[in-house]
Amino acid sequence: MDFTIQKPEISIEELAQQIGYEPQFTDDSYIRPVAENKKFHLFVETQEDKLKFKLHLDKNDGEDHDCEYESERITKEVNRIKEIIFKDIFNK
């Protein structure tokens, strides 16, 4: 699921930390473990004065790898992220 916000005055790394994500692989890739073999995977792309987020849920049982892109669980995580960003970062 994709969503876009106004770019805040803090770094992407600090923003990721505040929403509970940790860096993975590349500068624009962050994860938040949610259960054994499941983690939210967030990519952040800078677009002028905005940040574009791309979120999915990785499900990996050691043999198979599956991703969930649209679901109630993804929608709840997007809402959680937005609530933190607007409440704690933009103070709205």
Secondary structure, 3 states (H helix, E strand, C coil): CEEEEECCCCCHHHHHHHCCCEECCCCCEEEEEEECCEEEEEEEEEECCEEEEEEEEEEECCCCEEEECCCHHHHHHHHHHHHHHHHHHCCC
